[in-house]
Amino acid sequence: MLVNVIKDTLFDALKLVPFLFIAFLLMELFEHKKMDKFHKVLSKEGKYGPIVGGLLGAIPQCGFSVLVTNLYVFRIITLGTLISVYLSTSDEMLPILLSSRAPINSVLVIVISKIIFGIIFGFIIDLIYKNKSNSNILDHHVCNSDNCDCEDSLIKSVIIHIFKTLLYIIIITFILNISFEVVGSKNISKLFLKNNPFAPFVSALVGLIPNCGSSIAITELYLNNVITIGTCIGGLLTGSGIGLLILFKNNKNIKENISIMILLYLIGSILGTIINLVGVSI
């Protein structure tokens, strides 16, 4: 079991390297090259961010949430765009649904629901907060905390950021993977009694776990008819891969991080409950 957990942990971490490279490279360019024209373009098109984020987040991978999280830390994108990506992130859900030959209508309902909810709540949040995407882009410097000597070499600093972030991810992911193995799927399923009105709240809480295993567990429980579609969607809405993990690592505003996590939880659990109350079944 330990060997399998180590393999899964390393594989999950290595899959993120390309996304981390792009994310940190962009941040280095923004912070040190001061690409003002690019800033203006992003600011001008920022109002459409939730649409772009909602669509791209549905792509079955967990690296995009990492990239977007780092962009939000620098306020290159808005909070609404970040939330739209978190809500629509597919992670391991889509590959499991397709490989299990789930009914196409079930797949479409889940994926489209996540995209629509992501876009809607992304716009609502941006409307409420009305925050400018890149007004404080230089207020946060990852280099200050990582001591990467980035003035010497751009690529060197990117590699140092990637290494330190990967180490952080590997440690946390290993702990979570071990926990999933020790607890077991049968014990997890007991928390999701199909007729339990609080099941969406439990599912949304599990979805917050920054690990691909949470989306796998929720999807498998749905495929095995252990949970309803509402409970499933509620949990998958909060499942943003390891996006939250990166948010807590790189964003020094802990209160803001907790607020974002609570916001995700409320959206997922409440929407999941509403879907169950309406009686949607597929």
Secondary structure as UniProt FT lines:
FT   HELIX           2..14
FT   TURN            15..16
FT   HELIX           17..28
FT   HELIX           29..33
FT   HELIX           36..45
FT   HELIX           46..48
FT   HELIX           49..57
FT   HELIX           63..73
FT   TURN            74..75
FT   HELIX           79..88
FT   TURN            91..92
FT   HELIX           93..99
FT   TURN            100..101
FT   HELIX           104..129
FT   TURN            135..138
FT   HELIX           142..146
FT   TURN            150..152
FT   HELIX           154..183
FT   HELIX           185..189
FT   HELIX           190..192
FT   TURN            194..195
FT   TURN            197..198
FT   HELIX           199..207
FT   HELIX           212..223
FT   TURN            224..225
FT   HELIX           229..238
FT   TURN            241..242
FT   HELIX           243..250
FT   HELIX           254..278
//
